[in-house]
Amino acid sequence: MAAEMALVKPISKFSTIATTTKPRFSYPKATCTSLSTRFCTIKMSATSEQAAAATAQKPSKKSNKTAIKETLLTPRFYTTDFDEMETLFNAEINKKLNQAEFEALLQEFKTDYNQTHFVRNKEFKEAADKMQGPLRQIFVEFLERSCTAEFSGFLLYKELGRRLKKTNPVVAEIFSLMSRDEARHAGFLNKGLSDFNYALDLGFLTKARKYTFFKPKFIFYATYLSEKIGYWRYITIYRHLKANPEFQCYPIFKYFENWCQDENRHGDFFSALMKAQPQFLNDWKAKLWARFFCLSVYVTMYLNDCQRTAFYEGIGLDTKEFDMHVIIETNRTTARIFPAVLDVENPEFKRRLDRMVEINERLLAAGATDDIPLVKNLKRIPLIAALASELLATYLMPPVDSGSVDFAEFEPELVY
């Protein structure tokens, strides 16, 4: 994930979109829990859940639809050691597995609260037709990237559900039900793209994917953060637009209140998985890795979003203020399970993020010149060194010790 920080291609510089006064976020201590980077695996078996994902892969039959250039997505898909995964969740080998907690979680997923939630209406196409100019372009990119992320989650969860079926049927079924959720999200987002006369070929992404190997414990850290940061992004946007309906430019945001609960439940499941593997949480190496993945996810989101301020301004948000709110709330949630987290409420943390944004903008500008590759690379070297220095300095800031594997009995709940 950290390797993706400066790899996303910049969007064109859009004109500033006029907005009214932007909301101010406060950070009361929250008990809520629940992204944006997803992971996927190599294989995908044909089941009813995959049929749901097929909706996301099927381009519109209308002749005026045009295929999106998938090369602009630069999707990052991940694979893991499935044999190790099977060992970790073998109840005969791992006596610490709390099957009662997994059973409770399974009942939550079986309930399928959002089974009838993702139903479109005529507002979608009407809103898309009204959206013009820079906002329309950046909104298409938002749908495109979000759809790809959800689809990659579908692939990972589906394969884990298949591979763990014999070892631990309960955990396997939860993974399969999470893949159902991700497929549903991807299909809904891709249907939204059709409103803008685009079609995203997810079959192409599956075939053209590049896989990065992550050990299971890294999958747990990163995917937990991905789901929880996704929850905070969705619920924050939903609450903002509910309070400021004049910025409700597309009806997909009205679905975020229930949608974010899928992200929240997925994160809760990964929390339970880590609790079942205390070796991933209770030593000095776990503290170092926990801080590393927090830094990777937070910086990636901040740099990416600061390249896309037109989108957030278009819905009446201040990009940096929104991101810091999401980072702080995600960090507080993560502190309930990770052994250490970053001190993101220290003003120095945001100052360093802003310096990284400046350096990244200069990096992108250097790459956009007409210079020969050698000259471009020479210009990039000091900037890359400066970015690495800021990352290291941020990582070495005094952390906040946190987390506990001594949790009360699991009680499923909805968090808003």
C-alpha positions in Angstrom: 0.0 0.0 0.0 2.8 2.4 0.8 4.2 2.0 -2.6 1.1 3.4 -4.1 1.3 6.8 -2.5 2.7 8.8 -5.4 1.8 6.4 -8.2 -1.8 7.5 -8.9 -1.8 9.6 -12.0 -2.8 13.3 -11.4 -6.0 14.6 -12.8 -6.1 17.8 -14.8 -6.2 21.0 -13.0 -9.9 21.8 -12.7 -11.3 25.3 -12.1 -12.4 26.0 -8.6 -16.0 25.3 -8.0 -17.9 27.9 -6.0 -19.3 26.7 -2.8 -20.9 28.2 0.3 -19.3 28.0 3.7 -17.8 24.6 4.2 -18.7 22.6 7.3 -16.3 22.5 10.2 -15.6 19.1 11.7 -15.0 18.5 15.4 -13.4 15.5 16.9 -15.3 14.3 20.0 -14.1 11.0 21.5 -16.1 8.4 19.5 -16.9 4.8 20.2 -17.7 4.1 16.5 -15.7 1.7 14.4 -15.1 0.9 10.7 -11.8 1.9 3.2 -10.2 2.7 0.7 -7.6 0.4 -0.4 -8.8 -3.1 -1.2 -7.0 -6.3 -1.9 -7.7 -9.2 -4.2 -6.4 -12.6 -5.0 -5.7 -14.5 -8.2 -8.6 -17.0 -8.5 -12.3 -16.3 -8.7 -14.7 -19.2 -8.6 -18.2 -19.1 -10.2 -20.9 -18.9 -7.6 -24.0 -16.9 -7.0 -22.0 -14.1 -5.5 -19.9 -13.9 -8.7 -23.2 -13.6 -10.6 -23.9 -10.5 -8.6 -20.5 -9.1 -9.6 -21.3 -9.9 -13.2 -23.6 -6.9 -13.1 -20.5 -4.8 -12.6 -18.6 -6.4 -15.5 -21.3 -6.2 -18.1 -21.1 -3.0 -20.2 -24.3 -1.3 -21.3 -25.8 -2.4 -24.6 -26.5 1.2 -25.6 -24.5 2.1 -28.7 -23.4 5.4 -27.3 -21.6 3.9 -24.4 -17.8 4.2 -24.5 -15.3 2.0 -22.7 -13.2 3.6 -20.0 -9.5 3.5 -20.5 -8.6 1.0 -17.8 -5.0 2.0 -17.9 -5.8 5.2 -16.1 -6.9 3.1 -13.0 -3.5 1.6 -12.2 -5.3 -0.9 -9.9 -3.3 -2.6 -7.2 -4.4 -6.1 -6.5 -2.9 -8.3 -3.8 -2.4 -12.0 -3.1 -1.4 -13.8 0.1 -0.2 -17.2 1.4 -3.4 -19.2 1.4 -1.7 -22.2 3.0 -0.7 -20.1 6.0 -4.3 -18.7 6.1 -5.6 -22.3 6.4 -3.2 -23.0 9.2 -4.2 -19.8 11.1 -7.9 -20.7 11.0 -7.6 -24.4 11.7 -9.4 -24.9 15.1 -7.4 -28.0 15.8 -4.1 -26.1 15.5 -5.1 -22.7 16.8 -6.9 -23.2 20.1 -7.4 -19.5 20.6 -10.0 -19.2 17.9 -13.2 -17.9 19.4 -15.8 -19.7 17.3 -18.7 -18.2 19.3 -17.6 -14.8 18.2 -17.3 -15.9 14.6 -20.8 -17.5 14.9 -22.2 -14.2 16.1 -20.6 -12.3 13.3 -21.9 -14.9 10.8 -25.5 -14.3 11.9 -24.9 -10.6 11.4 -23.8 -11.2 7.8 -26.6 -13.7 7.1 -29.2 -11.1 8.1 -28.1 -9.1 5.0 -29.5 -5.8 6.1 -28.8 -4.2 2.7 -30.4 -6.9 0.6 -32.9 -4.5 -0.9 -31.0 -1.3 -0.3 -29.2 -0.8 -3.6 -32.2 -0.1 -5.8 -31.8 2.6 -8.4 -34.4 5.1 -9.6 -34.7 7.7 -12.4 -33.0 10.3 -10.3 -29.6 8.8 -11.1 -29.7 9.4 -14.9 -31.4 12.8 -14.5 -28.7 13.9 -12.1 -25.9 12.7 -14.3 -27.3 14.5 -17.3 -27.4 17.8 -15.4 -23.8 17.4 -14.2 -21.4 19.1 -16.6 -17.8 20.5 -16.9 -15.0 19.6 -14.5 -17.3 18.2 -11.8 -18.7 15.6 -14.3 -15.2 14.5 -15.2 -13.9 14.1 -11.7 -17.2 12.4 -10.6 -16.6 9.7 -13.3 -13.2 9.1 -11.9 -14.6 8.8 -8.4 -17.1 6.1 -9.6 -14.4 4.4 -11.6 -11.9 4.2 -8.7 -14.5 3.2 -6.2 -15.9 0.4 -8.4 -12.4 -1.0 -8.9 -11.7 -0.9 -5.2 -14.9 -2.8 -4.4 -14.3 -5.3 -7.1 -10.8 -6.1 -5.8 -12.3 -6.7 -2.3 -14.8 -9.1 -3.9 -11.9 -11.1 -5.5 -10.0 -11.4 -2.2 -12.9 -12.4 -0.1 -14.3 -14.8 -2.6 -11.0 -16.7 -2.8 -10.6 -16.8 0.9 -14.1 -18.1 1.3 -13.3 -20.9 -1.1 -9.9 -21.8 0.3 -11.1 -21.9 4.0 -14.3 -23.9 3.4 -12.9 -27.2 4.7 -10.6 -25.7 7.4 -13.1 -23.4 9.0 -16.6 -23.4 7.4 -17.8 -20.5 9.6 -15.0 -18.1 8.8 -15.2 -19.2 5.1 -18.9 -18.4 4.9 -18.3 -15.0 6.4 -15.7 -14.3 3.7 -18.1 -15.5 1.1 -20.9 -13.2 2.4 -18.4 -10.3 2.4 -17.7 -11.0 -1.2 -21.4 -10.8 -1.8 -21.4 -7.3 -0.3 -18.4 -6.2 -2.4 -19.9 -7.5 -5.6 -23.1 -5.6 -4.8 -21.2 -2.4 -4.3 -19.2 -2.8 -7.4 -22.3 -3.5 -9.5 -24.1 -0.5 -8.1 -21.1 1.8 -8.8 -20.6 0.5 -12.3 -24.3 1.0 -13.0 -23.7 4.6 -12.0 -20.9 4.9 -14.5 -23.5 3.9 -17.2 -25.4 7.1 -16.3 -22.4 9.0 -17.6 -22.1 6.9 -20.8 -19.2 4.8 -19.6 -18.7 1.1 -19.0 -15.9 -0.3 -16.8 -14.7 -3.7 -18.0 -13.9 -5.5 -14.7 -13.2 -8.7 -16.7 -10.3 -6.8 -18.2 -9.0 -5.8 -14.8 -9.1 -9.4 -13.6 -7.0 -10.6 -16.6 -4.6 -7.6 -16.7 -4.1 -7.5 -12.9 -0.7 -7.2 -11.3 -0.5 -8.9 -7.9 1.6 -7.9 -4.9 2.2 -10.5 -2.3 1.3 -9.7 1.3 1.7 -12.1 4.2 -1.6 -12.8 6.0 -0.9 -10.5 9.0 -0.3 -7.6 6.6 -3.5 -8.4 4.8 -5.3 -8.2 8.2 -3.7 -4.8 9.1 -4.3 -3.2 5.8 -7.7 -4.6 5.1 -9.0 -3.7 8.6 -7.8 -0.1 8.0 -9.3 -0.1 4.5 -12.7 -1.1 5.8 -12.8 1.2 8.7 -11.5 4.3 6.9 -14.2 3.5 4.2 -16.8 3.6 6.9 -15.7 7.0 8.2 -15.5 8.4 4.7 -19.0 7.3 3.7 -20.7 8.3 6.9 -19.0 11.7 7.0 -20.1 12.5 3.4 -23.6 11.2 4.1 -24.0 13.4 7.3 -22.6 16.4 5.5 -25.0 16.1 2.5 -27.9 15.5 4.8 -27.2 18.7 6.5 -26.4 20.5 3.3 -28.8 19.1 0.6 -27.9 21.8 -1.9 -24.6 19.9 -2.6 -26.5 16.6 -3.2 -25.4 16.5 -6.9 -25.9 12.7 -7.4 -28.3 10.3 -5.5 -25.6 7.7 -4.8 -24.7 9.6 -1.6 -28.1 9.0 -0.2 -27.2 5.3 0.0 -24.1 5.9 2.1 -25.7 5.6 5.5 -26.6 1.9 5.1 -23.7 1.2 2.7 -21.1 2.3 5.3 -22.5 -0.4 7.7 -21.2 -3.1 5.3 -17.7 -1.5 5.7 -18.1 -1.4 9.4 -19.1 -5.0 9.7 -16.2 -6.1 7.5 -13.8 -4.2 9.7 -15.3 -5.8 12.8 -14.7 -9.2 11.3 -11.0 -8.4 10.6 -10.8 -7.2 14.2 -12.1 -10.6 15.4 -9.5 -12.3 13.1 -6.7 -10.3 14.6 -7.9 -11.0 18.2 -7.8 -14.7 17.3 -4.1 -14.3 16.3 -2.7 -12.4 19.3 0.9 -12.9 18.0 0.0 -10.2 15.4 -0.8 -7.7 18.2 1.2 -8.2 21.3 5.0 -7.7 20.5 7.3 -4.9 19.5 7.2 -5.9 15.8 3.4 -5.7 15.8 3.7 -2.1 17.1 6.1 -1.2 14.3 4.0 -2.8 11.6 0.7 -1.3 13.0 2.3 2.2 12.8 3.6 1.5 9.3 0.2 0.5 7.9 -1.5 3.4 9.6 1.0 5.8 8.0 0.6 4.1 4.6 -3.2 4.3 4.5 -3.4 7.8 5.9 -0.8 9.3 3.6 -2.1 7.5 0.6 -5.6 8.9 1.1 -4.4 12.4 1.9 -2.2 12.7 -1.2 -4.8 11.1 -3.5 -7.6 13.3 -2.3 -5.5 16.5 -2.5 -5.1 15.7 -6.2 -8.9 15.6 -6.5 -10.0 18.7 -4.6 -12.5 19.5 -7.3 -14.6 16.5 -6.3 -14.8 17.4 -2.6 -15.4 21.1 -3.4 -18.2 20.0 -5.7 -20.0 18.4 -2.8 -19.2 21.3 -0.5 -16.3 19.9 1.5 -12.9 21.2 2.3 -10.6 18.4 1.2 -8.0 18.6 3.9 -10.5 19.2 6.7 -12.5 16.2 5.5 -9.5 14.0 5.3 -8.2 15.0 8.8 -11.6 14.3 10.3 -11.6 10.8 8.7 -8.0 10.1 9.7 -8.6 11.1 13.4 -11.8 9.1 13.7 -10.3 6.1 12.0 -7.3 6.3 14.2 -9.4 6.4 17.3 -11.3 3.3 16.1 -8.1 1.5 15.2 -6.6 2.2 18.6 -9.1 -0.3 20.0 -7.3 -3.2 18.3 -3.9 -2.1 17.0 -1.1 -2.2 19.7 0.1 1.3 18.6 -1.2 4.1 16.4 0.1 7.4 15.1 -0.4 10.6 17.1 -2.5 12.1 14.3 -4.0 14.7 16.7 -0.6 16.2 17.1 -0.5 19.4 14.9 2.9 18.3 13.6 1.3 15.4 11.9 -0.9 17.5 9.7 2.0 19.9 9.0 4.0 17.0 7.7 1.1 15.8 5.6 0.8 19.2 4.0 4.6 19.2 3.2 4.2 15.8 1.5 1.4 17.2 -0.6 3.6 20.0 -1.8 6.5 17.6 -2.6 4.1 15.3 -4.4 2.8 18.1 -6.5 6.3 19.0 -7.5 7.0 15.3 -8.3 4.0 15.2 -10.6 4.9 18.5 -12.2 8.4 17.2 -12.9 6.9 14.1 -14.6 4.6 16.2 -16.7 7.4 18.2 -18.4 8.7 17.6 -21.9 12.1 16.8 -20.7 13.9 13.6 -21.7 13.5 10.7 -19.2 17.0 11.2 -17.8 16.4 14.8 -17.0 13.0 14.0 -15.4 14.6 11.4 -13.2 17.4 13.7 -12.1 14.7 16.3 -11.1 12.8 13.6 -9.2 15.7 12.3 -7.1 15.8 15.2 -4.6 12.0 15.3 -4.4 11.8 11.6 -3.7 14.4 11.9 -1.1 12.5 14.8 0.5 9.3 12.8 0.5 11.0 9.8 2.0 12.5 12.0 4.7 9.0 13.4 5.6 7.6 9.9 5.7 10.3 8.7 8.0 10.0 11.7 10.3 6.3 11.2 10.5 6.7 7.5 11.3 9.2 8.3 14.0 7.0 10.7 15.8 6.2 9.4 19.3 3.3 6.9 18.8 0.2 6.3 21.0 0.3 3.0 22.7 -3.1 1.4 22.4 -5.1 -1.7 21.7 -6.2 -4.7 23.7 -6.9 -8.4 22.9 -8.9 -8.7 26.2 -12.3 -7.7 24.8 -15.7 -8.2 26.4 -18.0 -10.7 24.9 -18.9 -9.7 21.3 -22.1 -7.9 21.0 -23.1 -7.0 17.4 -24.3 -3.5 17.0 -24.9 -0.9 14.3 -22.8 2.2 14.6 -23.8 5.6 13.1 
